[in-house]
Amino acid sequence: MSATNASAGVALVDTNVHLFEWPFRRLPYDRTAALVAKLRRHGVQQAWAGSFEALLSKDLSGVNERLAEACRRDGAGLLVPFGSVNPLWPDWEEELRRCDEGHHMRGIRLHPGYHGYTLDHAEFGRLLELATRRRLVVQLALELEDTRVQHPLIKAPVVSPAPLVAALKNIPGAKIQLLNSWQWVRTAAAKPLLQMENVVHDISNLEASGAVGRIIAGQHPLLSAKMPVERLLFGSQAPYFPVEAALIKLFESPLSLPQLNAIMGDNARRLIAKT
């Protein structure tokens, strides 16, 4: 059975897509309507969308306005906008308010490597606390592109997730999703995040044959920890990566139907619900 056919009967939620143009080269499906059509062909019924414009733009308010408008105009009921906030910039609290109250976003997507801060910065801690008060999902994109192939004038280091361990002890209600995280939660300092119930992970860069099933069973070759299925969410990182790549990760693993349903949609819907 193909990945597309297998996913057709599941209310699939893709928690990791971006709209607009990747700043460094053209990608297939970097037009919103084309990306929406592509996602629908693979059974995606909801996609959490950030904006590639957020990486380098000095005007995040404009970025978030265009993202929200594109999701309304071209999203066909599929796209859910996740705005960007930079806690190092003036008035970031107001931008967070606009994301929540003005654009009615369900979460924010942060790019600390491109915005120049680490997760032990005091303003990041304040952002996490205020976003939690607003019951927003906070997505942390630890990596978008392998640092070895970055443009020579752009240095966007991978930001260690380890400081989250201490930060989340003081903010137990936070809802955190780590995107593209698997290479960076293997360190001893970051490994406790694998056991924290309010931290979930997407599968977009989880590698190895049968990797999803292996990490649930605690048999992944690089990650010895056993990951509860409740903390794994489908994410493709489209259009940078093909949607098919993430689907193949699922269907090459010996997962039960309840496990597939959880990863492909149930976990995401539970995370995004405002309670």
Secondary structure in CASP SS format (residue, H / E / C, confidence):
PFRMAT SS
TARGET T0000
AUTHOR 0000-0000-0000
METHOD secondary structure of the structure
MODEL  1
M C 1.00
S C 1.00
A H 1.00
T H 1.00
N H 1.00
A H 1.00
S H 1.00
A C 1.00
G C 1.00
V C 1.00
A C 1.00
L E 1.00
V E 1.00
D E 1.00
T E 1.00
N E 1.00
V E 1.00
H E 1.00
L E 1.00
F C 1.00
E C 1.00
W C 1.00
P C 1.00
F C 1.00
R C 1.00
R C 1.00
L C 1.00
P C 1.00
Y C 1.00
D C 1.00
R C 1.00
T H 1.00
A H 1.00
A H 1.00
L H 1.00
V H 1.00
A H 1.00
K H 1.00
L H 1.00
R H 1.00
R H 1.00
H C 1.00
G C 1.00
V E 1.00
Q E 1.00
Q E 1.00
A E 1.00
W E 1.00
A E 1.00
G E 1.00
S E 1.00
F H 1.00
E H 1.00
A H 1.00
L H 1.00
L C 1.00
S C 1.00
K C 1.00
D C 1.00
L H 1.00
S H 1.00
G H 1.00
V H 1.00
N H 1.00
E H 1.00
R H 1.00
L H 1.00
A H 1.00
E H 1.00
A H 1.00
C H 1.00
R H 1.00
R H 1.00
D H 1.00
G C 1.00
A C 1.00
G C 1.00
L C 1.00
L E 1.00
V E 1.00
P E 1.00
F E 1.00
G E 1.00
S C 1.00
V C 1.00
N C 1.00
P C 1.00
L C 1.00
W C 1.00
P C 1.00
D C 1.00
W H 1.00
E H 1.00
E H 1.00
E H 1.00
L H 1.00
R H 1.00
R H 1.00
C H 1.00
D H 1.00
E H 1.00
G H 1.00
H C 1.00
H C 1.00
M C 1.00
R C 1.00
G E 1.00
I E 1.00
R E 1.00
L E 1.00
H C 1.00
P H 1.00
G H 1.00
Y H 1.00
H H 1.00
G C 1.00
Y C 1.00
T C 1.00
L C 1.00
D C 1.00
H C 1.00
A H 1.00
E H 1.00
F H 1.00
G H 1.00
R H 1.00
L H 1.00
L H 1.00
E H 1.00
L H 1.00
A H 1.00
T H 1.00
R H 1.00
R C 1.00
R C 1.00
L C 1.00
V E 1.00
V E 1.00
Q E 1.00
L E 1.00
A E 1.00
L C 1.00
E C 1.00
L C 1.00
E C 1.00
D C 1.00
T H 1.00
R H 1.00
V H 1.00
Q C 1.00
H C 1.00
P C 1.00
L C 1.00
I C 1.00
K C 1.00
A C 1.00
P C 1.00
V C 1.00
V C 1.00
S C 1.00
P C 1.00
A C 1.00
P C 1.00
L H 1.00
V H 1.00
A H 1.00
A H 1.00
L H 1.00
K H 1.00
N C 1.00
I C 1.00
P C 1.00
G C 1.00
A C 1.00
K E 1.00
I E 1.00
Q E 1.00
L E 1.00
L E 1.00
N C 1.00
S C 1.00
W C 1.00
Q C 1.00
W C 1.00
V C 1.00
R C 1.00
T C 1.00
A C 1.00
A C 1.00
A C 1.00
K H 1.00
P H 1.00
L H 1.00
L H 1.00
Q H 1.00
M C 1.00
E C 1.00
N C 1.00
V E 1.00
V E 1.00
H E 1.00
D E 1.00
I C 1.00
S C 1.00
N C 1.00
L C 1.00
E C 1.00
A C 1.00
S C 1.00
G C 1.00
A H 1.00
V H 1.00
G H 1.00
R H 1.00
I H 1.00
I H 1.00
A H 1.00
G C 1.00
Q C 1.00
H C 1.00
P C 1.00
L C 1.00
L C 1.00
S C 1.00
A C 1.00
K C 1.00
M C 1.00
P C 1.00
V H 1.00
E H 1.00
R H 1.00
L E 1.00
L E 1.00
F C 1.00
G C 1.00
S C 1.00
Q C 1.00
A E 1.00
P C 1.00
Y C 1.00
F C 1.00
P C 1.00
V H 1.00
E H 1.00
A H 1.00
A H 1.00
L H 1.00
I H 1.00
K H 1.00
L H 1.00
F H 1.00
E C 1.00
S C 1.00
P C 1.00
L C 1.00
S C 1.00
L H 1.00
P H 1.00
Q H 1.00
L H 1.00
N H 1.00
A H 1.00
I H 1.00
M H 1.00
G H 1.00
D H 1.00
N H 1.00
A H 1.00
R H 1.00
R H 1.00
L H 1.00
I H 1.00
A C 1.00
K C 1.00
T C 1.00
END
